[in-house]
Amino acid sequence: MDKIRIGIVGYGNLGRGVQYASAQNPDTEVVAVFTRRAPETVKTVLPVKVEKYEDMKNYVGKIDVMILCGGSATDLPAQSAEVAKLFNTVDSFDTHAKIPEYFAALDKSAKDAGHLSAMSIGWDPGLFSLARIYFGSSLADGSTYTFWGKGVSQGHSDAIRRVKGVKDARQYTVPVESALERVRSGENPQLTTREKHTRECFVVAEEGADLARIEREIKEMPNYFADYDTTVHFISEEELQKNHGGIPHGGLVLRSGKSATGNKFLMEFSLKLDSNPEFTSSILLAYARAVYRMHREGKTGAITAFDVAPKYLCPLSEAEQRKELL
């Protein structure tokens, strides 16, 4: 069996996770990692070639799917359409408000090049998106709710680290328990963004940085913090590593509704994750398998989780899927 040849763009928590996930999926192999750092400074968790970002052009024809592991704030908007000119791609772009424009740019680039690019892949957007569409389609009279956390948001933590004067940061998304209980009770409440979650930030500032400005910029950041009650704690680097070194996360999608005769229904999909990036990476790899298969069937352009039939994700043959999973 030919293995699906994977490339990794960017080598942070997600990139490391893709390597681990590939080791668990024998139909894939990681060919190379591409970085904007000096390649000799990048220490990989498993042996693999590390190349300069600009040298990925030398791997055309040697990599089937490139998995983009950069952040959504600045990395992916700059890289995805560029890389899609050379390779099939998968990314985890998660700035929900900017998905339409991101999709349009990626779709044009991938179609022009004859490539296929799966975007906004992960657990939200991704698996939670599927839960929302399945639940909403199955239960017409009702309301859908998404709660995240308590856990570390990689995208929001990365956004804080881009603020001038910030050395490191972790951001926790915390669901408001009273709101969650109102949903589970069948009340079908109308909840604002602010009523569903709070955001708690732990920030290591550079020496001499303007803490008031940093806090203000975080709290006023559009698409990330402006719509939430946000608390900012300034702590030492030692405290961050000791108390906030892990990257747990999780969340729920719920659909509360009723039948035409008034019978109540509650649908719920939940995740509890010790490692957000390692779990997200495993989903990225499954969708890389799907991209590989769908591209071989002639599909090009940008796609989301909504466009991928479940059969493409699974390493089993279609006959085995029907026998064992249906």
N, C-alpha and C positions, 0 to 999 in steps of 0.2 A: 504494500500500500504506500503510495506516494504521500509524504507528509506535507501539510500546509506550511509554507515558509513564511514566518512572521518577522517583521521588523518593528523595533520600538523607537519612537521619537520622544526624547526626554526621559531622564532617568531619576525620577523622584520616587515617592511611595507607590504610585501607580505603575511605573515602569518595573520596579522590583516585583510588584504583585503579578504582572504579566509573565515574568520569568517563572515564578512559582506555579502559576496556573498552567503554563505550558508543560511543566514537568509532570503535572497530573493528567495531561491530555496527550496520549501517545500519538495521535494523528497530527500533532503540530510540532514545530521546532522553531526556536528563535535563532535567526541567522545573524543579526547584528543589532546593536544599539547605536542610535545617532544622537549626538549631544552638541550643544553650543559651548559647553565647557571644554577645557583641554582634555582630550580622550584619556590621557594617561592618569588623570586625577580621578576618574570615575571607577569606583570599585564595585563590580557587579556581584550579586548574591550567588550566581552560578556562572561558570565559564562561558564567555561569549565575546565576540569581537566588539570593540567600541570604536566608532568612527565619528569624524566631524559631521555636523549637520549638513554642511554644503556638499559633502561627498556622497550623499545618498543617491545622487544621479548615477553613480558607478554601479549601483545595485539593481538598476532596471532589468527585469527579466530574471533576477535572482531572488526576489521577494514577491510573494503572492499578495499579502495584505500588510499594510503598515498601520500599526496601532499608535495613535497620537496620545501621549500621556502628559501633555502640558496643561496649564490652568486655563480656565474659561475667561478670566478677566482680560488677558492680553495675548497669551500664547496661541490658543486655538484660532481666534479670529484672524491672526496674522499667518498662521501656518497651514490651516486645513485646505484651503483652496489651492495653495501653492503645492503642497504634497500630492494632492489629488491629480495634478497634471502628470505625475510620474507613476503613481501607484493607486491601487484600491486602498481605501482607508476605513478605519473605525475610530471614532472619538467619543468623548464623554462631555461635550459642551452642555453646561447646565444653567446658563443664564436664561431663564424661561422667557423673560420679556423680549429677548433679542433673537429667539429661535426663528421667526419668519425670515428676517433679513439674512441670518446666518445660513439658513437652508437655501435661499435663493442664490447666494454667491457660490456655495459649495456645489449646488446642482449644476450650475452653468459650467464651472470648471471641470467637474467630473464628466459631464456629458460631452463637452468639447474634446476631452482626452480619451473618451471611450472607457472610462473607469467607473467603479461603483463605490460609493462612500456612505457608510452608515454613521449617522450623527446622533448626538444626545443619547448615547447608550450607557446604561448603568442601572442603578435601581430607582433613581428619580432625578431626571427623566429616565425612562426605561421600563423596568418591571412595574413600577407604580403607575406609569402611563397606561400599560396594558390592563392593570387592575381597574383603573378608572374607566377605560373604554368598555371592557367586558362587563363590569358591574352596572354601568349606566345603561348599556344596551339591554341587559337582562332584566333590569328593574326600572321600568319607564317612569313610574310615579315615585319620586324620591329625591334625595340629595346626597351628593358625594362629598366626602371630607378627606383631606390628607393631613396627617400629623407627622412631624419629623422629630426624632430624638427621644430621650435626651442623648445627644451625641455630638461629636466633633464634625463640623462641616469643613471639608477640605477646601472647597471653593471660597467660602467666606473667610476662612483662615488665611488663604492665599491673598485675598483682596485686602485684608488688613496689613499683611506683610508688604504690600505695595505702597502703603502710606509712608511718606517721607518721615524718617526718624524712628521707624519701627524696626527692631532687630529680629524679633520672632513673635509669634502669636498663635493662640488657639481660640476658636470660637465654638461655643456650645449652643445648639438649638434646643430649646426646652419647651415641650408641649404644656399648655395650660390644662391641668388635670380636670378642673371643673367643666371646661368646654368639652373635653373628651367624654366625660360622664353624661353630659347633656345629649350628646350624639347617641351614645350606646343605649340610653333610656328610651329612644324613639321619639324624642321631642322635635327632631328636625329643625334645630335652631339656625337662624341666619347669623353667621359669625364673620366678623371682620378679620383681616390678616392679623391685626394687633391683638384680637381676643383669643386667637388660637395658639400663638407661640410668643415666647420671649427669647432674646438673644443675649448670651453672656460671653464677654470677651476677656481673655487674659493676655496681656500685652507686655512684652519686654521692650522697653524703649532704649534707644541709643543714648549714651551719656550726653547730657546737656540738651536733649531734645525738648521741644515745647509740648508738654503733656496736655495742656488745655487744647491746643490746636489739633493734636492727634485724636483726642477724644471727640472733638467736634467733627472732624473729617470722617471718623468712623460712623458716628451716629447719623450724619447727614448723607451718607453714601447711597445714591439711588440704586434700586434693584437689589440691594443687599441689606441695608439696615434702616433706611429712612422710614419704612412702614411698620417698624417693630419697636416695642419697648426694649431698649438696649442698655446693658450695664457694662462698663469698661473698668477692669481692674488692672492696675500697673503692678507687675511683680518682677522678681529677679529671674535671671536665666536659670539659676539653680532650682528655684521653686517650680518653674515651668517644666523642667525636665523630670523633677521628682513627682509632681502631682498631676501633670498633664502630658505625660510622654506617650501614652497610648492614643489610638484613633478609633474609639468605639463609635457606633452609631446604630440607627434603626428607625423604625417608624411604622405607621399604619395607613392604609386606605380603607375607608368605610363607606358603605352605601346603605342608607336607612330609608325605607319606603314601605309601601303597602300595596296590596292587590286591589282590584276593582271592588271587592266585597269588604275591604277594610282590614284584612289580615296583615299583620306587620311582619316585615322581613329586615334582617340585618346581615349584610355581607361584610366580611373583614379579611384583609390580607396584611400580615405583619412580618417584620424582620427585626431580629436582634443580632447585632454584629459586633464581634470582638475587634475586628479590623475593617473599617470602611474601605480603604484602598484595596486590600486583598480581595474583598468580596466584589467590588466594582471591577477589578481586573479580571476576575473569572468570568464575569458577564461580557466584558469586552472581547475576551478570547472566544467565547461561544458565538458572538456575532461576527467575529472574523471568519469563523468556519462558515457561517451563513453567507457572508459577502463572497467568499471564495466560490461557493457552490452556485450562488445566484449569478455571479459574473460569468461563470462558465456557461450558463444558460442564456447569456446575452443581455442581462440587465445592466444598465448604466445610469449615472446620475446620482443624486442624493436620495437616501431613504432614511426612515426612522424605524423604531421598533414596530410601529403600526403596519409597515410594509413587509415584514418578514414572517412568513409562515413558520410555525413551531418546528416543522420537520427539518428545516434547514439548520437549526441550532444544535440538534441532537447528533452525537457521533454514531448512533445506531442507524442501520439501514431502514428504509421506509417499511419493509416487511417486518423487521424486528420491532419497530415502533408500534405497529398495529398489533403484533402478537403480545408484547410485553407491557405496553403503556396505555393502550386504548381502553 
